[in-house]
Amino acid sequence: MSDIQLDILKAVDLSNGVVANTLNDSILSKYDAATLHSNLTSLWSKDMIVFSKIELDHWILTDEAKSYITNGATPEIQVVDLVLKSLSNLSISDLNSNLGPSIGPVGQGKAFKNKWLGKDGDKLVAKVDQLPQDTVLDELKLIESTGSLDDKKELTELKKRKLINLTKIIGYKIEKGVKFSLEIATLETDITSDMITKDTWKDAQFKPYNFNSEGVYPSSGALHPLNKVREEFRQIFFSMGFTEMPSNQYVETGFWNFDTLFVPQQHPARDLQDTFYLKDPKVAKKPEDEQYWNNIKQVHQDGKFGSIGYRYPWKADESLRMVLRTHTTAISSNMLFQLAKDPKPTRLFSIDRVFRNEAVDATHLAEFHQIEGVIAGYDITLGDLIGFMDDFFGKMGVDNLRFKSAYNPYTEPSLEIFAYHKGLGKWVEIGNSGMFRPEMLESMGLPKNLRVLGWGLSLERPTMIKYGVSNIRELLGHKVSLDFIESNPAARLDEDLVG
């Protein structure tokens, strides 16, 4: 037992079981609040005492107020005293030269306010016959000794003059606990081998386990909310028999990013305003498959496979320009080209980052994540696409979809997908879909009756809805709060995604 704890127990015992306030106790008042609290807590944990905190207002003097006490008078009294003692009336300049610029102006102002002084031209005239009582000094002395003043109006005035500051002093009310004693039994925390061999454990008193206490939280990383939602989407794809495509190639050529998808070289998406082009290296090598290269050129320039094409002079240099991929469909195109070597029904998906050269605002970034799925099958139709969309989004808790005709260079027919957002009270677009065009598929060498369905959506939009984020820059980028990443739970795609 420490000396402080013994003093606490003695003080409680001497005061008939209750120390009303440690600040007024002759023994305990010598200890500071932090020291008392730590020892009180130790005794409380052993049920020897109970205690509560007491907070009292305590006023302290500023350095300026202390200087008045040292001088024996406030500035207003010093000014009046000087005027009364002057054989000839003092001017304001004489007053400041005698008392100094820190005392003269203050004292003069207060003396005028109290109607102790007046003016006769530029001379100061006393309006009292004798020196007034220095009540402000008396109040400051009282505050210095007691830390308080009953007159609230005067307290306000002294605070306004910046002569006092308010602080808090902390004391404690202490009462006897159920196991109060003037001695503290030593409690064992562990059973040792020595206790067992000597049988002393039978007579030992053990500290009870606190089963409500929490252990130290381990330092660890946390998955970003985007990765949590991404993993949920991956599991949905896997449960529906999909294989994940390799998506770690951010840089593509215009050939795979645009031309293989039947996007014309004059398309606005290929402008600098919409696409990031690389400076070094600026262009890539030509694909090894000469037949596929020629097919793409012909289907764009002259038409092929039943299509009249776009009828423009297709440029190889434009096709080989290096770009940051604008969509993950560039990956899908490459995978379908590989599928042409052994055509068969397949299901593929990818979730990864894409890049667009567009203005950044609350809902748009220059980079974002795209979720894309591809289904290849013999003689499948647009009805199969709509039916699959119902199944896919149904696993996310999103039902009652609507579809609207749209245009994509590489799909025909194309459909925009809408779901009703209960929170916004309106239909919102959640994805885009369609059937890949023959110009794209037959150029690869895929059979005519092996058709391919494709659809895509943003990863950021469902994540923002799921976690209640209104500004995309708070979800991705340098403004993201690390507390937000660590504290949010794992994602479960249920009805609140659009509800």
LUMZA-68780 format. One record per residue (C-alpha): y, z, x; residue in one letter. Coordinates in Angstrom, 3 decimals. Layout:
N
+----------+----------+----------+---+
!        y !        z !        x ! r !
+----------+----------+----------+---+
!        Y !        Z !        X ! A !
...
+----------+----------+----------+---+
//
This chain:
499
+----------+----------+----------+---+
!        y !        z !        x ! r !
+----------+----------+----------+---+
!    0.000 !    0.000 !    0.000 ! M !
!    3.465 !   -0.874 !    1.319 ! S !
!    6.290 !    1.666 !    1.471 ! D !
!    8.234 !   -0.374 !   -1.127 ! I !
!    5.343 !   -0.270 !   -3.608 ! Q !
!    4.977 !    3.466 !   -3.085 ! L !
!    8.719 !    3.898 !   -3.725 ! D !
!    8.367 !    1.897 !   -6.960 ! I !
!    5.468 !    4.030 !   -8.214 ! L !
!    7.258 !    7.276 !   -7.293 ! K !
!   10.460 !    6.142 !   -9.067 ! A !
!    8.511 !    5.333 !  -12.248 ! V !
!    6.669 !    8.648 !  -12.099 ! D !
!    9.860 !   10.661 !  -11.548 ! L !
!   11.629 !    8.905 !  -14.446 ! S !
!    8.919 !    9.878 !  -16.954 ! N !
!    7.303 !    6.445 !  -16.999 ! G !
!   10.350 !    4.153 !  -17.378 ! V !
!   12.938 !    2.987 !  -14.857 ! V !
!   15.566 !    1.519 !  -17.155 ! A !
!   17.354 !   -0.410 !  -14.427 ! N !
!   16.553 !   -0.581 !  -10.721 ! T !
!   20.248 !   -1.235 !  -10.004 ! L !
!   21.037 !    2.336 !  -11.071 ! N !
!   18.077 !    3.956 !   -9.334 ! D !
!   18.967 !    5.796 !   -6.141 ! S !
!   15.730 !    4.755 !   -4.416 ! I !
!   15.137 !    1.193 !   -5.641 ! L !
!   18.755 !   -0.011 !   -5.569 ! S !
!   18.579 !   -0.302 !   -1.774 ! K !
!   16.085 !   -3.191 !   -2.016 ! Y !
!   17.181 !   -6.769 !   -2.738 ! D !
!   15.919 !   -8.537 !   -5.891 ! A !
!   13.543 !  -10.933 !   -4.096 ! A !
!   11.807 !   -8.121 !   -2.192 ! T !
!   11.483 !   -6.037 !   -5.338 ! L !
!   10.092 !   -8.941 !   -7.345 ! H !
!    7.295 !   -9.734 !   -4.883 ! S !
!    6.167 !   -6.084 !   -4.798 ! N !
!    6.516 !   -5.628 !   -8.554 ! L !
!    4.355 !   -8.716 !   -9.078 ! T !
!    1.677 !   -7.302 !   -6.796 ! S !
!    1.568 !   -4.022 !   -8.752 ! L !
!    1.654 !   -5.884 !  -12.072 ! W !
!   -1.389 !   -7.969 !  -11.068 ! S !
!   -3.293 !   -4.660 !  -10.714 ! K !
!   -2.141 !   -3.496 !  -14.216 ! D !
!   -0.326 !   -0.550 !  -12.618 ! M !
!    3.093 !   -1.446 !  -14.032 ! I !
!    4.828 !   -3.868 !  -16.375 ! V !
!    8.344 !   -5.088 !  -15.677 ! F !
!   11.073 !   -7.378 !  -16.991 ! S !
!   14.135 !   -8.903 !  -15.386 ! K !
!   17.692 !   -7.746 !  -16.076 ! I !
!   20.627 !  -10.059 !  -15.336 ! E !
!   24.174 !   -8.693 !  -15.280 ! L !
!   27.500 !  -10.431 !  -14.789 ! D !
!   29.210 !   -9.317 !  -11.595 ! H !
!   32.721 !  -10.358 !  -10.605 ! W !
!   33.656 !  -10.615 !   -6.939 ! I !
!   37.068 !  -11.063 !   -5.306 ! L !
!   38.119 !  -14.228 !   -3.520 ! T !
!   39.636 !  -14.078 !   -0.045 ! D !
!   43.090 !  -14.465 !   -1.556 ! E !
!   42.587 !  -11.431 !   -3.804 ! A !
!   41.279 !   -9.379 !   -0.862 ! K !
!   44.438 !  -10.229 !    1.087 ! S !
!   46.573 !   -8.777 !   -1.755 ! Y !
!   44.644 !   -5.507 !   -1.550 ! I !
!   45.102 !   -5.483 !    2.226 ! T !
!   48.892 !   -6.084 !    1.831 ! N !
!   49.103 !   -3.410 !   -0.872 ! G !
!   50.828 !   -5.645 !   -3.431 ! A !
!   50.472 !   -8.908 !   -5.331 ! T !
!   52.960 !  -11.766 !   -4.666 ! P !
!   55.001 !  -11.053 !   -7.827 ! E !
!   55.516 !   -7.408 !   -6.829 ! I !
!   56.416 !   -8.424 !   -3.265 ! Q !
!   59.066 !  -10.856 !   -4.586 ! V !
!   60.642 !   -8.318 !   -6.968 ! V !
!   60.608 !   -5.663 !   -4.248 ! D !
!   62.414 !   -8.006 !   -1.845 ! L !
!   65.074 !   -8.903 !   -4.463 ! V !
!   65.658 !   -5.239 !   -5.365 ! L !
!   66.089 !   -4.267 !   -1.734 ! K !
!   68.389 !   -7.169 !   -0.913 ! S !
!   72.034 !   -6.156 !   -0.485 ! L !
!   73.095 !   -9.660 !   -1.519 ! S !
!   71.326 !  -11.926 !   -3.966 ! N !
!   68.574 !  -13.996 !   -2.409 ! L !
!   68.192 !  -17.740 !   -2.827 ! S !
!   64.822 !  -19.353 !   -3.371 ! I !
!   64.848 !  -20.750 !    0.161 ! S !
!   65.600 !  -17.258 !    1.538 ! D !
!   62.666 !  -15.893 !   -0.459 ! L !
!   60.215 !  -18.424 !    0.964 ! N !
!   61.441 !  -17.877 !    4.525 ! S !
!   60.957 !  -14.088 !    4.172 ! N !
!   57.558 !  -14.068 !    2.412 ! L !
!   56.100 !  -17.400 !    3.460 ! G !
!   55.163 !  -20.497 !    1.442 ! P !
!   51.888 !  -19.002 !    0.199 ! S !
!   53.470 !  -15.836 !   -1.283 ! I !
!   57.028 !  -16.835 !   -2.263 ! G !
!   56.405 !  -19.650 !   -4.782 ! P !
!   53.460 !  -17.856 !   -6.426 ! V !
!   55.254 !  -14.533 !   -6.692 ! G !
!   58.454 !  -16.147 !   -7.965 ! Q !
!   56.591 !  -18.000 !  -10.713 ! G !
!   54.727 !  -14.898 !  -11.901 ! K !
!   57.904 !  -12.753 !  -11.721 ! A !
!   59.808 !  -15.275 !  -13.856 ! F !
!   56.879 !  -15.360 !  -16.330 ! K !
!   56.915 !  -11.538 !  -16.586 ! N !
!   60.732 !  -11.636 !  -17.029 ! K !
!   61.248 !   -9.489 !  -13.957 ! W !
!   63.582 !  -12.088 !  -12.348 ! L !
!   66.300 !  -14.490 !  -13.456 ! G !
!   68.607 !  -17.032 !  -11.825 ! K !
!   72.316 !  -17.068 !  -11.271 ! D !
!   73.001 !  -20.526 !   -9.926 ! G !
!   70.729 !  -20.803 !   -6.902 ! D !
!   70.499 !  -17.014 !   -6.548 ! K !
!   67.646 !  -14.786 !   -7.757 ! L !
!   68.665 !  -11.817 !   -9.945 ! V !
!   66.448 !   -8.817 !  -10.722 ! A !
!   66.074 !   -8.022 !  -14.443 ! K !
!   64.437 !   -4.648 !  -13.794 ! V !
!   65.953 !   -1.535 !  -12.239 ! D !
!   62.804 !   -0.393 !  -10.468 ! Q !
!   59.602 !   -1.888 !   -9.115 ! L !
!   57.093 !   -2.559 !  -11.942 ! P !
!   53.564 !   -1.186 !  -11.935 ! Q !
!   51.251 !   -3.560 !  -10.015 ! D !
!   48.626 !   -3.812 !  -12.788 ! T !
!   47.032 !   -6.950 !  -11.278 ! V !
!   46.391 !   -5.102 !   -8.021 ! L !
!   44.881 !   -2.183 !   -9.957 ! D !
!   42.571 !   -4.595 !  -11.787 ! E !
!   41.492 !   -6.219 !   -8.531 ! L !
!   40.667 !   -2.808 !   -7.031 ! K !
!   38.625 !   -1.914 !  -10.107 ! L !
!   36.695 !   -5.176 !   -9.906 ! I !
!   36.108 !   -4.647 !   -6.186 ! E !
!   34.521 !   -1.263 !   -6.854 ! S !
!   32.664 !   -1.929 !  -10.124 ! T !
!   32.301 !   -5.709 !  -10.389 ! G !
!   33.592 !   -5.694 !  -13.963 ! S !
!   36.703 !   -5.399 !  -16.130 ! L !
!   36.769 !   -4.586 !  -19.832 ! D !
!   39.871 !   -6.612 !  -20.673 ! D !
!   38.528 !  -10.159 !  -21.290 ! K !
!   42.025 !  -11.646 !  -21.466 ! K !
!   42.896 !  -10.285 !  -18.031 ! E !
!   39.571 !  -11.493 !  -16.649 ! L !
!   40.410 !  -14.992 !  -17.857 ! T !
!   43.858 !  -14.811 !  -16.254 ! E !
!   42.458 !  -13.607 !  -12.919 ! L !
!   39.841 !  -16.352 !  -12.957 ! K !
!   42.576 !  -18.909 !  -13.750 ! K !
!   44.507 !  -17.666 !  -10.715 ! R !
!   41.287 !  -18.128 !   -8.658 ! K !
!   41.299 !  -14.478 !   -7.635 ! L !
!   37.753 !  -13.730 !   -8.882 ! I !
!   34.389 !  -15.495 !   -9.154 ! N !
!   31.442 !  -14.709 !  -11.390 ! L !
!   28.017 !  -14.020 !   -9.898 ! T !
!   24.752 !  -12.659 !  -11.303 ! K !
!   23.077 !   -9.514 !  -10.059 ! I !
!   19.413 !   -9.030 !  -10.852 ! I !
!   17.609 !   -5.793 !  -11.567 ! G !
!   14.353 !   -4.852 !  -13.257 ! Y !
!   13.144 !   -2.579 !  -15.993 ! K !
!    9.843 !   -1.001 !  -14.929 ! I !
!    7.285 !    0.860 !  -17.046 ! E !
!    3.894 !    2.379 !  -16.407 ! K !
!    0.868 !    0.102 !  -16.795 ! G !
!   -2.575 !    0.954 !  -18.145 ! V !
!   -3.875 !    1.633 !  -14.607 ! K !
!   -0.810 !    3.453 !  -13.298 ! F !
!   -1.438 !    5.671 !  -10.292 ! S !
!    0.411 !    6.873 !   -7.246 ! L !
!   -2.361 !    5.398 !   -5.114 ! E !
!   -3.515 !    1.775 !   -4.961 ! I !
!   -7.258 !    1.230 !   -4.632 ! A !
!   -8.265 !   -1.414 !   -2.126 ! T !
!  -10.081 !   -4.197 !   -3.974 ! L !
!  -12.583 !   -6.376 !   -2.198 ! E !
!  -12.276 !  -10.134 !   -2.631 ! T !
!  -15.656 !  -11.254 !   -1.231 ! D !
!  -19.174 !   -9.920 !   -0.780 ! I !
!  -19.985 !   -9.886 !    2.906 ! T !
!  -23.388 !   -9.836 !    4.615 ! S !
!  -22.554 !   -6.378 !    5.936 ! D !
!  -22.080 !   -5.075 !    2.357 ! M !
!  -25.476 !   -6.432 !    1.382 ! I !
!  -27.392 !   -5.011 !    4.340 ! T !
!  -25.783 !   -1.574 !    3.928 ! K !
!  -25.816 !   -1.600 !    0.099 ! D !
!  -22.100 !   -0.747 !    0.054 ! T !
!  -21.360 !   -3.538 !   -2.412 ! W !
!  -22.698 !   -1.326 !   -5.209 ! K !
!  -19.836 !    1.160 !   -4.830 ! D !
!  -17.120 !   -1.341 !   -3.889 ! A !
!  -14.345 !   -2.330 !   -6.310 ! Q !
!  -13.821 !   -6.073 !   -6.522 ! F !
!  -10.721 !   -7.988 !   -7.463 ! K !
!  -11.425 !   -9.832 !  -10.747 ! P !
!  -11.518 !  -13.615 !  -10.675 ! Y !
!   -8.629 !  -15.369 !  -12.351 ! N !
!  -10.361 !  -18.188 !  -14.167 ! F !
!   -7.060 !  -19.388 !  -15.649 ! N !
!   -5.427 !  -20.121 !  -12.305 ! S !
!   -5.232 !  -23.734 !  -11.193 ! E !
!   -6.269 !  -24.911 !   -7.775 ! G !
!   -3.991 !  -26.769 !   -5.406 ! V !
!   -3.607 !  -30.307 !   -6.675 ! Y !
!   -4.963 !  -32.644 !   -3.995 ! P !
!   -2.628 !  -35.152 !   -2.405 ! S !
!   -3.734 !  -38.581 !   -3.527 ! S !
!   -2.503 !  -41.992 !   -4.469 ! G !
!   -2.226 !  -43.374 !   -7.988 ! A !
!   -2.883 !  -46.739 !   -9.549 ! L !
!    0.184 !  -48.648 !  -10.656 ! H !
!    0.368 !  -49.077 !  -14.470 ! P !
!    0.029 !  -52.845 !  -13.979 ! L !
!   -3.239 !  -52.302 !  -12.130 ! N !
!   -4.477 !  -49.952 !  -14.852 ! K !
!   -3.882 !  -52.544 !  -17.572 ! V !
!   -5.214 !  -55.278 !  -15.296 ! R !
!   -8.499 !  -53.396 !  -14.891 ! E !
!   -8.771 !  -52.996 !  -18.654 ! E !
!   -8.382 !  -56.761 !  -19.103 ! F !
!  -10.959 !  -57.395 !  -16.370 ! R !
!  -13.514 !  -55.259 !  -18.208 ! Q !
!  -12.863 !  -57.192 !  -21.423 ! I !
!  -13.496 !  -60.474 !  -19.603 ! F !
!  -16.654 !  -59.152 !  -17.947 ! F !
!  -17.980 !  -57.881 !  -21.284 ! S !
!  -17.628 !  -61.426 !  -22.662 ! M !
!  -19.567 !  -63.068 !  -19.837 ! G !
!  -16.709 !  -64.311 !  -17.630 ! F !
!  -16.692 !  -64.701 !  -13.852 ! T !
!  -13.542 !  -63.832 !  -11.887 ! E !
!  -11.972 !  -66.678 !   -9.918 ! M !
!  -10.665 !  -66.119 !   -6.342 ! P !
!   -6.893 !  -65.817 !   -6.762 ! S !
!   -5.595 !  -64.647 !   -3.390 ! N !
!   -3.964 !  -67.959 !   -2.400 ! Q !
!   -0.294 !  -67.700 !   -3.335 ! Y !
!    0.775 !  -70.929 !   -1.627 ! V !
!   -0.374 !  -74.228 !   -3.149 ! E !
!    0.505 !  -77.880 !   -2.797 ! T !
!    2.248 !  -79.787 !   -5.532 ! G !
!   -1.040 !  -81.680 !   -5.837 ! F !
!   -3.042 !  -78.686 !   -7.094 ! W !
!   -0.128 !  -76.881 !   -8.753 ! N !
!    1.195 !  -79.881 !  -10.703 ! F !
!   -0.415 !  -83.285 !  -10.169 ! D !
!   -4.028 !  -82.333 !  -10.934 ! T !
!   -2.744 !  -80.754 !  -14.156 ! L !
!   -1.150 !  -84.059 !  -15.215 ! F !
!    2.390 !  -82.659 !  -14.768 ! V !
!    4.648 !  -85.643 !  -13.931 ! P !
!    6.645 !  -85.535 !  -10.726 ! Q !
!    9.889 !  -85.816 !  -12.714 ! Q !
!    9.045 !  -82.748 !  -14.815 ! H !
!   11.874 !  -80.116 !  -14.871 ! P !
!    9.415 !  -77.405 !  -13.746 ! A !
!    9.218 !  -79.157 !  -10.366 ! R !
!   12.953 !  -78.830 !   -9.705 ! D !
!   14.285 !  -76.383 !   -7.123 ! L !
!   15.810 !  -74.406 !   -9.995 ! Q !
!   12.346 !  -73.579 !  -11.337 ! D !
!   10.053 !  -73.613 !   -8.294 ! T !
!   10.080 !  -72.017 !   -4.841 ! F !
!    9.379 !  -74.635 !   -2.123 ! Y !
!    8.429 !  -73.714 !    1.432 ! L !
!   10.520 !  -74.822 !    4.414 ! K !
!    7.846 !  -74.292 !    7.062 ! D !
!    5.357 !  -75.804 !    6.663 ! P !
!    7.034 !  -78.159 !    4.283 ! K !
!    4.020 !  -80.334 !    3.444 ! V !
!    0.222 !  -79.958 !    3.562 ! A !
!   -2.621 !  -82.220 !    4.520 ! K !
!   -4.020 !  -84.713 !    2.069 ! K !
!   -7.162 !  -83.572 !    0.163 ! P !
!  -10.445 !  -84.699 !    1.716 ! E !
!  -11.804 !  -86.242 !   -1.491 ! D !
!  -10.224 !  -89.702 !   -1.396 ! E !
!  -11.624 !  -90.712 !   -4.806 ! Q !
!  -10.062 !  -87.707 !   -6.533 ! Y !
!   -6.747 !  -88.343 !   -4.776 ! W !
!   -6.746 !  -91.960 !   -5.984 ! N !
!   -7.749 !  -90.924 !   -9.511 ! N !
!   -4.768 !  -88.576 !   -9.738 ! I !
!   -2.422 !  -91.254 !   -8.422 ! K !
!   -3.705 !  -93.884 !  -10.869 ! Q !
!   -3.749 !  -91.639 !  -13.925 ! V !
!   -0.106 !  -90.714 !  -13.283 ! H !
!    1.212 !  -94.124 !  -12.200 ! Q !
!   -0.808 !  -96.737 !  -14.101 ! D !
!   -3.022 !  -94.825 !  -16.499 ! G !
!   -6.803 !  -94.369 !  -16.402 ! K !
!   -9.707 !  -92.964 !  -18.421 ! F !
!   -8.225 !  -94.316 !  -21.651 ! G !
!   -4.685 !  -93.059 !  -20.911 ! S !
!   -1.631 !  -95.210 !  -20.233 ! I !
!   -0.293 !  -92.544 !  -17.816 ! G !
!    3.384 !  -91.848 !  -17.227 ! Y !
!    4.160 !  -95.302 !  -15.671 ! R !
!    6.312 !  -94.192 !  -12.751 ! Y !
!    5.926 !  -94.725 !   -8.980 ! P !
!    3.852 !  -91.691 !   -7.949 ! W !
!    4.843 !  -90.350 !   -4.491 ! K !
!    2.309 !  -88.847 !   -2.095 ! A !
!    5.015 !  -86.875 !   -0.227 ! D !
!    6.058 !  -85.118 !   -3.417 ! E !
!    2.445 !  -84.234 !   -4.150 ! S !
!    1.925 !  -82.634 !   -0.733 ! L !
!    5.005 !  -80.376 !   -0.803 ! R !
!    4.138 !  -76.688 !   -0.348 ! M !
!    5.093 !  -74.348 !   -3.218 ! V !
!    4.610 !  -70.762 !   -4.270 ! L !
!    2.259 !  -71.241 !   -7.187 ! R !
!    4.017 !  -71.224 !  -10.533 ! T !
!    0.851 !  -70.417 !  -12.490 ! H !
!   -2.759 !  -69.477 !  -11.843 ! T !
!   -3.845 !  -72.694 !  -13.555 ! T !
!   -3.739 !  -74.206 !  -10.057 ! A !
!   -6.784 !  -72.029 !   -9.336 ! I !
!   -8.463 !  -73.090 !  -12.580 ! S !
!   -7.924 !  -76.751 !  -11.630 ! S !
!   -9.607 !  -76.253 !   -8.261 ! N !
!  -12.526 !  -74.367 !   -9.826 ! M !
!  -13.038 !  -77.109 !  -12.425 ! L !
!  -13.025 !  -79.704 !   -9.637 ! F !
!  -15.823 !  -77.723 !   -7.968 ! Q !
!  -17.639 !  -77.529 !  -11.326 ! L !
!  -17.687 !  -81.344 !  -11.495 ! A !
!  -20.261 !  -81.326 !   -8.671 ! K !
!  -22.713 !  -79.492 !  -10.969 ! D !
!  -21.378 !  -79.730 !  -14.549 ! P !
!  -22.505 !  -76.913 !  -16.855 ! K !
!  -20.987 !  -74.526 !  -19.387 ! P !
!  -19.047 !  -71.749 !  -17.676 ! T !
!  -16.503 !  -69.013 !  -18.303 ! R !
!  -13.861 !  -68.163 !  -15.702 ! L !
!  -10.813 !  -65.884 !  -15.561 ! F !
!   -8.124 !  -64.771 !  -13.127 ! S !
!   -5.358 !  -62.142 !  -13.125 ! I !
!   -2.834 !  -62.438 !  -10.328 ! D !
!    0.754 !  -62.996 !   -9.284 ! R !
!    2.763 !  -66.178 !   -9.833 ! V !
!    6.324 !  -67.127 !   -8.903 ! F !
!    9.176 !  -68.791 !  -10.819 ! R !
!   12.678 !  -69.481 !   -9.549 ! N !
!   14.577 !  -68.038 !  -12.488 ! E !
!   17.324 !  -65.500 !  -13.200 ! A !
!   16.279 !  -61.855 !  -13.114 ! V !
!   17.062 !  -59.710 !  -16.164 ! D !
!   15.505 !  -56.900 !  -18.219 ! A !
!   12.533 !  -59.054 !  -19.279 ! T !
!   12.232 !  -61.584 !  -16.432 ! H !
!   11.490 !  -61.420 !  -12.723 ! L !
!   11.095 !  -64.126 !  -10.108 ! A !
!    7.455 !  -63.040 !   -9.855 ! E !
!    5.025 !  -61.740 !  -12.452 ! F !
!    1.316 !  -61.578 !  -13.221 ! H !
!   -0.529 !  -64.137 !  -15.299 ! Q !
!   -3.809 !  -63.548 !  -17.130 ! I !
!   -5.760 !  -66.781 !  -17.533 ! E !
!   -9.120 !  -67.606 !  -19.047 ! G !
!  -11.071 !  -70.881 !  -19.021 ! V !
!  -14.153 !  -71.844 !  -21.050 ! I !
!  -16.058 !  -75.040 !  -20.306 ! A !
!  -18.683 !  -76.185 !  -22.807 ! G !
!  -20.231 !  -79.296 !  -24.286 ! Y !
!  -18.616 !  -80.616 !  -27.484 ! D !
!  -16.544 !  -77.461 !  -28.103 ! I !
!  -13.475 !  -77.879 !  -30.323 ! T !
!  -10.092 !  -76.367 !  -31.114 ! L !
!  -11.850 !  -74.217 !  -33.730 ! G !
!  -13.898 !  -72.622 !  -30.959 ! D !
!  -10.648 !  -71.818 !  -29.135 ! L !
!   -9.117 !  -70.129 !  -32.198 ! I !
!  -12.320 !  -68.203 !  -32.865 ! G !
!  -12.509 !  -67.012 !  -29.271 ! F !
!   -8.849 !  -65.921 !  -29.325 ! M !
!   -9.616 !  -63.720 !  -32.355 ! D !
!  -12.524 !  -62.110 !  -30.475 ! D !
!  -10.623 !  -61.718 !  -27.205 ! F !
!   -7.480 !  -60.144 !  -28.643 ! F !
!   -9.564 !  -58.142 !  -31.124 ! G !
!  -11.015 !  -56.242 !  -28.153 ! K !
!   -7.441 !  -55.248 !  -27.301 ! M !
!   -6.855 !  -53.899 !  -30.803 ! G !
!   -4.746 !  -56.936 !  -31.744 ! V !
!   -5.774 !  -58.707 !  -34.960 ! D !
!   -4.225 !  -60.950 !  -37.597 ! N !
!   -3.166 !  -63.630 !  -35.102 ! L !
!   -1.060 !  -66.654 !  -35.896 ! R !
!   -1.050 !  -69.965 !  -34.053 ! F !
!    1.748 !  -72.501 !  -33.669 ! K !
!    1.576 !  -76.029 !  -32.277 ! S !
!    3.136 !  -76.398 !  -28.830 ! A !
!    3.362 !  -78.826 !  -25.910 ! Y !
!    1.875 !  -78.434 !  -22.422 ! N !
!    1.500 !  -81.387 !  -20.019 ! P !
!   -2.126 !  -80.511 !  -19.291 ! Y !
!   -3.416 !  -79.426 !  -22.731 ! T !
!   -3.679 !  -81.358 !  -25.985 ! E !
!   -3.737 !  -79.927 !  -28.565 ! P !
!   -1.764 !  -76.847 !  -27.482 ! S !
!   -1.203 !  -73.611 !  -29.396 ! L !
!    1.150 !  -70.671 !  -28.992 ! E !
!   -0.413 !  -67.342 !  -30.005 ! I !
!    1.559 !  -64.787 !  -32.047 ! F !
!    0.797 !  -61.220 !  -33.177 ! A !
!    2.755 !  -58.936 !  -35.480 ! Y !
!    4.582 !  -56.135 !  -33.630 ! H !
!    4.915 !  -53.196 !  -36.030 ! K !
!    7.434 !  -51.411 !  -33.825 ! G !
!    9.785 !  -54.416 !  -33.741 ! L !
!    8.919 !  -55.471 !  -37.273 ! G !
!    8.396 !  -59.109 !  -36.351 ! K !
!    5.923 !  -61.640 !  -34.932 ! W !
!    5.991 !  -61.903 !  -31.140 ! V !
!    4.460 !  -64.510 !  -28.845 ! E !
!    1.629 !  -63.014 !  -26.789 ! I !
!    0.072 !  -66.092 !  -25.183 ! G !
!   -0.307 !  -69.842 !  -24.816 ! N !
!   -3.481 !  -71.910 !  -25.107 ! S !
!   -4.930 !  -75.369 !  -25.526 ! G !
!   -7.671 !  -77.877 !  -24.627 ! M !
!   -7.345 !  -79.475 !  -21.191 ! F !
!   -6.492 !  -83.191 !  -21.348 ! R !
!   -9.020 !  -85.934 !  -20.440 ! P !
!   -6.541 !  -87.204 !  -17.799 ! E !
!   -7.082 !  -83.901 !  -15.974 ! M !
!  -10.833 !  -83.409 !  -16.501 ! L !
!  -12.170 !  -86.952 !  -16.145 ! E !
!  -10.145 !  -87.451 !  -12.936 ! S !
!  -12.296 !  -84.680 !  -11.481 ! M !
!  -15.512 !  -86.385 !  -12.510 ! G !
!  -16.417 !  -84.071 !  -15.389 ! L !
!  -18.415 !  -85.642 !  -18.272 ! P !
!  -16.407 !  -86.710 !  -21.308 ! K !
!  -18.190 !  -84.323 !  -23.646 ! N !
!  -17.742 !  -81.300 !  -21.345 ! L !
!  -14.540 !  -79.929 !  -22.782 ! R !
!  -12.479 !  -77.085 !  -21.428 ! V !
!  -10.444 !  -74.484 !  -23.330 ! L !
!   -7.709 !  -72.537 !  -21.553 ! G !
!   -5.268 !  -69.801 !  -22.418 ! W !
!   -2.904 !  -67.469 !  -20.612 ! G !
!   -0.595 !  -64.538 !  -21.134 ! L !
!    1.613 !  -62.237 !  -19.076 ! S !
!    0.276 !  -58.949 !  -17.742 ! L !
!    3.748 !  -57.374 !  -17.745 ! E !
!    4.433 !  -57.714 !  -21.485 ! R !
!    1.395 !  -55.738 !  -22.739 ! P !
!    1.939 !  -53.186 !  -19.945 ! T !
!    5.572 !  -52.670 !  -20.965 ! M !
!    4.522 !  -52.209 !  -24.595 ! I !
!    1.675 !  -49.868 !  -23.627 ! K !
!    3.825 !  -47.565 !  -21.464 ! Y !
!    7.104 !  -47.855 !  -23.393 ! G !
!    9.053 !  -49.641 !  -20.643 ! V !
!   12.098 !  -51.585 !  -21.838 ! S !
!   13.261 !  -52.984 !  -18.475 ! N !
!   10.734 !  -54.932 !  -16.397 ! I !
!   12.591 !  -53.914 !  -13.217 ! R !
!   11.448 !  -50.324 !  -13.882 ! E !
!    7.846 !  -51.557 !  -13.861 ! L !
!    7.821 !  -53.834 !  -10.824 ! L !
!   10.124 !  -53.766 !   -7.801 ! G !
!   12.203 !  -51.322 !   -5.783 ! H !
!   13.515 !  -49.442 !   -8.844 ! K !
!   10.083 !  -48.188 !   -9.889 ! V !
!    9.842 !  -44.386 !  -10.076 ! S !
!    6.896 !  -42.964 !   -8.112 ! L !
!    6.659 !  -40.142 !  -10.682 ! D !
!    6.230 !  -42.787 !  -13.405 ! F !
!    3.321 !  -44.341 !  -11.486 ! I !
!    1.613 !  -41.015 !  -10.816 ! E !
!    2.038 !  -39.372 !  -14.218 ! S !
!    0.962 !  -42.153 !  -16.593 ! N !
!   -2.650 !  -42.085 !  -17.775 ! P !
!   -5.212 !  -44.857 !  -17.564 ! A !
!   -4.684 !  -47.704 !  -20.014 ! A !
!   -6.681 !  -48.132 !  -23.186 ! R !
!   -5.880 !  -51.346 !  -24.994 ! L !
!   -5.876 !  -50.232 !  -28.615 ! D !
!   -3.686 !  -50.841 !  -31.648 ! E !
!   -0.531 !  -49.496 !  -30.059 ! D !
!   -0.375 !  -52.595 !  -27.846 ! L !
!    1.475 !  -54.372 !  -30.609 ! V !
!    1.737 !  -51.470 !  -33.026 ! G !
+----------+----------+----------+---+
//
